[in-house]
Amino acid sequence: MMDRRAMQVLRAGRPILAALLLFVLTVSVSGTSGTSRLVTASGFPGSGTSGVLSPTLANLFLTSQGPNLAPNKCESSSDIQTFSYELDAPPTSQDPEEILGNGFDDDQDTLIDEVQPQQLGAWQLEIGFDPALVCVSIEPGTFFANNDAPDSNSDCWVFDLTNPPRKGLGCGIEGKPQVDYNSLELARIIVQPQPVLYSSLRAHKGNGEVAQLLAWDCHLADQHGHPIKMDGCADAAPVTIRWLEGDVDGSCHVSVRDQQFLAFRWGVKEGLEGHLLYNPRFDLEPSGTISSDGDIDIKDVQFVFGRHGSTCQAPIPPQPPKQPVPPPP
């Protein structure tokens, strides 16, 4: 449905391809399997292809965005995590234009047992997300760039949907004799954290909020507008938004600077003399609690000193992305 969509044309002044208007296949979300990208004659009329979101698990580390720590708005944050939406294999289903029902293909000179798979010509994707945690943008992947030409009528459109919030992308490429399948990346999804997370999270052990990207809907069509079978859109891709443990200055590196921040405040207690130096951001122990314990003591100092040299690329100790917590039964 196209209601309540704010359409944004990525390349203005070109007409939408007819193939983009002929998406008629609706697919439910399921798991994905298979990694082969070889088109073979076996199994025709062909099995469906599946969508894949990668990476399947990821961290999005927060860093200081200026004097106020947080950005003014989500879209201005320099902290990003990029996901790719790809097909696990090119289409293998028989091109219906090659079948006329009279025993010959459309050239009238070759029997229809000559295998001719459908050529991908258009696609549409919708990605769901939690706007309380992240904002999302979407752009064409390398498949579009590899099959576009400067003088072609190929185009992509980005659109927004509500209830639930989703970001969508639709693309169509001008017909080509042979599609370039060297890359099957149809879209890139860029995720940025909401400003509130910069203050609600602390750099203690196990910190982080998990946001999920969900492939709500996906469609493929060949160059003549015929639907291409899909076995699934994609599994969910969780992203953990967090601070590097012990990184109180938000540099993605635990260094002497972080140690000095803690050592300078050693012995400070909330509400007592010197409380103006107290900030819960530096109150890192006990970890895993919603509220800090109200003082900065040797445990907090050692928490940072013990992680000296840790970086977002190589955390000490490791900070693997979190799995989302399933809802209660």
C-alpha positions as CSV (number, residue, x, y, z in Angstrom):
1,M,0.0,0.0,0.0
2,M,1.3,3.5,-0.8
3,D,-0.7,5.5,1.7
4,R,1.2,7.8,4.2
5,R,4.4,7.5,2.3
6,A,6.8,10.4,1.9
7,M,8.5,9.7,-1.4
8,Q,11.9,10.9,-2.2
9,V,13.3,10.5,-5.7
10,L,17.0,9.6,-5.6
11,R,17.6,10.6,-9.2
12,A,15.1,13.3,-10.3
13,G,13.7,13.7,-13.8
14,R,13.4,10.1,-14.9
15,P,10.2,8.0,-15.3
16,I,9.7,5.0,-13.1
17,L,10.1,1.7,-15.0
18,A,7.0,-0.3,-15.7
19,A,8.6,-3.3,-14.0
20,L,8.6,-1.4,-10.6
21,L,4.8,-1.0,-10.8
22,L,4.2,-4.7,-11.3
23,F,5.2,-6.2,-8.0
24,V,2.4,-8.6,-7.2
25,L,4.2,-11.2,-5.1
26,T,3.9,-10.9,-1.3
27,V,6.3,-13.0,0.7
28,S,6.4,-13.7,4.5
29,V,9.6,-13.4,6.5
30,S,11.4,-16.7,7.0
31,G,15.0,-17.9,7.5
32,T,17.6,-18.0,4.8
33,S,19.9,-20.7,3.5
34,G,22.4,-21.2,0.8
35,T,25.2,-19.1,-0.4
36,S,25.8,-20.3,-4.0
37,R,25.6,-17.7,-6.7
38,L,25.9,-20.0,-9.7
39,V,23.0,-20.2,-12.1
40,T,22.6,-23.8,-13.3
41,A,20.1,-25.7,-15.3
42,S,19.3,-28.1,-12.5
43,G,16.0,-27.7,-10.7
44,F,14.1,-25.6,-13.3
45,P,11.6,-24.0,-13.3
46,G,13.7,-22.9,-10.4
47,S,13.8,-22.4,-6.7
48,G,13.3,-19.1,-5.0
49,T,16.0,-16.8,-3.8
50,S,16.2,-15.4,-0.3
51,G,17.2,-12.1,1.2
52,V,20.0,-11.8,3.8
53,L,20.7,-8.9,6.2
54,S,24.4,-8.8,7.1
55,P,26.1,-8.6,9.5
56,T,23.6,-10.8,11.4
57,L,24.8,-9.3,14.8
58,A,26.6,-6.0,15.3
59,N,27.7,-3.4,17.8
60,L,27.2,0.3,17.3
61,F,29.6,2.0,19.7
62,L,28.9,5.5,21.0
63,T,31.5,8.3,20.9
64,S,31.5,11.8,22.2
65,Q,29.7,14.1,19.7
66,G,31.0,17.4,21.2
67,P,30.8,19.3,24.5
68,N,27.3,18.0,25.2
69,L,28.4,14.4,24.5
70,A,25.2,13.7,22.5
71,P,24.3,15.0,19.0
72,N,21.6,17.5,18.5
73,K,19.6,15.0,16.5
74,C,19.9,11.4,15.5
75,E,20.7,12.0,11.8
76,S,23.7,14.2,12.7
77,S,25.5,11.6,14.8
78,S,28.8,10.4,13.4
79,D,28.2,7.0,15.0
80,I,26.9,4.6,12.4
81,Q,26.5,0.9,11.7
82,T,25.9,-0.2,8.1
83,F,24.0,-3.3,7.1
84,S,23.8,-4.9,3.6
85,Y,20.7,-6.4,2.2
86,E,21.7,-9.1,-0.3
87,L,20.2,-12.0,-2.2
88,D,21.7,-15.4,-1.4
89,A,21.7,-16.4,-5.1
90,P,20.6,-15.0,-8.4
91,P,17.1,-16.0,-9.7
92,T,16.9,-19.5,-11.3
93,S,13.2,-19.5,-12.2
94,Q,12.3,-19.9,-15.9
95,D,11.6,-16.7,-17.8
96,P,7.9,-16.8,-18.6
97,E,8.5,-14.8,-21.7
98,E,10.3,-17.8,-23.1
99,I,7.2,-20.0,-22.9
100,L,4.4,-19.4,-25.4
101,G,2.6,-22.7,-24.9
102,N,3.3,-23.9,-28.4
103,G,6.5,-25.8,-27.7
104,F,8.8,-23.1,-28.8
105,D,10.3,-20.0,-27.1
106,D,9.7,-16.4,-28.1
107,D,12.2,-16.7,-31.0
108,Q,10.1,-19.5,-32.5
109,D,13.3,-21.4,-33.3
110,T,14.4,-23.2,-30.2
111,L,12.6,-25.7,-28.0
112,I,11.6,-24.4,-24.6
113,D,13.9,-26.9,-22.8
114,E,16.6,-24.4,-23.5
115,V,17.0,-22.9,-20.0
116,Q,16.5,-19.1,-19.7
117,P,16.4,-17.9,-16.1
118,Q,14.6,-14.7,-15.2
119,Q,16.8,-11.6,-15.1
120,L,16.4,-9.4,-12.1
121,G,15.0,-6.0,-13.1
122,A,13.4,-4.4,-10.1
123,W,13.1,-4.8,-6.4
124,Q,11.4,-3.3,-3.4
125,L,12.3,-3.6,0.3
126,E,10.9,-2.3,3.6
127,I,13.0,-2.3,6.8
128,G,11.3,-1.9,10.2
129,F,13.0,-0.4,13.2
130,D,12.4,1.1,16.7
131,P,12.5,4.9,16.4
132,A,13.0,5.3,20.1
133,L,16.4,3.7,19.8
134,V,17.7,4.4,16.2
135,C,17.0,6.3,13.0
136,V,17.5,4.5,9.7
137,S,18.4,5.6,6.2
138,I,18.6,3.4,3.1
139,E,20.3,3.6,-0.2
140,P,20.9,1.4,-3.3
141,G,23.5,-1.3,-3.1
142,T,26.3,-2.2,-5.5
143,F,24.0,-4.4,-7.7
144,F,22.2,-1.2,-8.8
145,A,25.5,0.6,-9.6
146,N,26.9,-2.4,-11.5
147,N,23.8,-2.6,-13.7
148,D,23.1,1.2,-14.2
149,A,24.4,3.3,-17.1
150,P,24.7,7.1,-17.4
151,D,22.2,7.3,-20.2
152,S,19.7,4.7,-18.8
153,N,16.3,5.2,-17.3
154,S,17.2,3.2,-14.2
155,D,16.0,4.8,-10.9
156,C,15.6,4.3,-7.2
157,W,13.1,5.8,-4.7
158,V,13.2,6.0,-0.9
159,F,10.0,6.1,1.1
160,D,8.9,6.3,4.7
161,L,6.0,4.3,6.2
162,T,4.3,4.4,9.6
163,N,2.4,2.0,11.9
164,P,4.9,0.4,12.3
165,P,7.8,2.7,11.3
166,R,9.6,1.5,8.2
167,K,12.1,2.8,5.7
168,G,11.6,1.6,2.1
169,L,13.6,1.4,-1.1
170,G,12.3,0.6,-4.6
171,C,14.7,0.3,-7.7
172,G,14.3,-0.6,-11.3
173,I,17.0,-1.0,-13.9
174,E,16.6,-0.6,-17.7
175,G,16.5,-3.9,-19.5
176,K,19.9,-5.5,-20.2
177,P,20.8,-8.6,-22.3
178,Q,22.7,-10.0,-19.4
179,V,22.5,-8.8,-15.8
180,D,25.7,-8.4,-13.8
181,Y,25.4,-10.7,-10.7
182,N,29.0,-10.1,-9.4
183,S,27.3,-8.3,-6.5
184,L,23.9,-9.3,-5.1
185,E,23.8,-6.3,-2.7
186,L,20.4,-4.6,-3.3
187,A,20.5,-2.1,-0.5
188,R,22.6,-0.6,2.3
189,I,20.9,0.3,5.6
190,I,22.6,3.0,7.7
191,V,21.7,2.9,11.4
192,Q,22.4,5.8,13.9
193,P,21.6,6.1,17.6
194,Q,19.1,8.4,19.2
195,P,20.6,11.2,21.3
196,V,18.9,10.0,24.5
197,L,21.1,6.9,24.6
198,Y,24.3,8.9,25.1
199,S,23.1,9.9,28.6
200,S,20.9,6.9,29.5
201,L,23.8,4.4,29.0
202,R,27.0,4.3,31.0
203,A,30.3,2.7,30.1
204,H,29.9,-0.1,32.7
205,K,30.1,-3.8,32.1
206,G,27.3,-5.3,29.9
207,N,25.9,-1.9,28.9
208,G,23.8,-1.6,25.8
209,E,20.4,-1.4,24.2
210,V,19.4,-3.8,21.4
211,A,17.6,-2.5,18.4
212,Q,16.4,-4.9,15.7
213,L,16.2,-4.4,11.9
214,L,13.3,-6.3,10.4
215,A,12.7,-7.0,6.8
216,W,8.9,-6.4,6.7
217,D,8.3,-6.8,3.0
218,C,10.3,-7.6,-0.1
219,H,9.5,-8.1,-3.8
220,L,11.5,-9.0,-6.9
221,A,10.5,-8.6,-10.5
222,D,12.2,-9.5,-13.8
223,Q,12.9,-7.1,-16.6
224,H,9.4,-7.7,-18.0
225,G,7.7,-7.1,-14.7
226,H,6.9,-10.7,-13.9
227,P,7.3,-11.6,-10.2
228,I,10.4,-13.6,-9.2
229,K,9.9,-16.2,-6.5
230,M,11.4,-15.4,-3.1
231,D,11.7,-18.0,-0.3
232,G,12.1,-15.3,2.4
233,C,12.9,-11.6,3.0
234,A,15.5,-12.0,5.7
235,D,16.0,-12.8,9.3
236,A,16.1,-10.0,11.9
237,A,19.5,-8.3,12.4
238,P,20.0,-7.0,16.0
239,V,22.4,-4.1,16.7
240,T,23.7,-3.4,20.2
241,I,24.1,0.4,20.9
242,R,26.6,0.8,23.7
243,W,29.7,2.5,25.1
244,L,33.0,0.8,25.1
245,E,33.4,-0.4,28.7
246,G,35.5,2.1,30.7
247,D,35.5,4.7,27.8
248,V,34.2,7.6,29.9
249,D,35.6,10.3,27.5
250,G,33.8,8.7,24.5
251,S,36.9,8.3,22.3
252,C,36.5,4.6,21.5
253,H,39.8,4.1,23.3
254,V,40.4,3.6,27.0
255,S,43.5,5.6,27.7
256,V,45.3,7.6,30.4
257,R,42.7,10.4,29.8
258,D,39.9,8.1,31.0
259,Q,42.0,7.0,34.0
260,Q,42.6,10.7,34.9
261,F,38.9,11.4,34.8
262,L,38.3,8.7,37.4
263,A,41.4,9.3,39.6
264,F,40.5,13.0,39.8
265,R,37.1,12.1,41.2
266,W,38.2,9.3,43.5
267,G,36.4,9.5,46.9
268,V,33.6,11.8,45.6
269,K,30.1,10.9,46.9
270,E,26.8,12.1,45.6
271,G,25.2,14.8,47.8
272,L,28.2,15.3,50.1
273,E,31.1,17.8,50.1
274,G,32.7,17.8,46.6
275,H,29.4,16.5,45.1
276,L,29.8,19.0,42.2
277,L,32.5,16.7,40.9
278,Y,30.2,13.7,41.1
279,N,28.7,12.5,37.9
280,P,27.0,9.1,37.5
281,R,28.8,8.8,34.1
282,F,32.0,8.0,36.1
283,D,30.2,5.8,38.7
284,L,30.8,2.5,36.9
285,E,30.5,-0.1,39.7
286,P,28.5,-2.0,40.5
287,S,27.9,-2.8,36.9
288,G,24.5,-3.8,35.4
289,T,22.5,-1.7,37.8
290,I,20.1,1.0,36.6
291,S,21.2,3.3,39.3
292,S,24.8,3.8,40.3
293,D,25.9,3.4,44.0
294,G,26.5,7.1,44.5
295,D,30.2,7.2,45.0
296,I,33.4,6.9,43.0
297,D,35.8,4.6,44.8
298,I,38.6,2.2,44.0
299,K,36.3,-0.2,42.2
300,D,35.4,2.4,39.7
301,V,39.0,3.5,39.2
302,Q,40.2,-0.1,38.7
303,F,37.4,-0.7,36.2
304,V,39.0,1.8,33.9
305,F,42.6,1.1,34.7
306,G,42.0,-2.6,34.1
307,R,40.8,-1.9,30.5
308,H,43.8,0.3,29.5
309,G,44.4,0.0,25.7
310,S,40.9,-1.3,25.0
311,T,39.3,0.0,21.7
312,C,36.0,-0.3,19.9
313,Q,37.8,-2.5,17.3
314,A,39.4,-4.8,20.0
315,P,37.6,-4.4,23.4
316,I,39.2,-5.6,26.6
317,P,37.5,-7.8,27.7
318,P,35.5,-8.7,24.6
319,Q,32.1,-7.1,24.1
320,P,30.2,-9.3,21.7
321,P,26.8,-8.0,20.4
322,K,23.8,-8.9,22.5
323,Q,21.0,-11.1,21.4
324,P,17.5,-9.6,21.8
325,V,15.6,-10.7,24.9
326,P,12.5,-12.7,23.8
327,P,9.2,-11.4,25.0
328,P,7.6,-13.2,28.0
329,P,5.4,-16.2,27.2
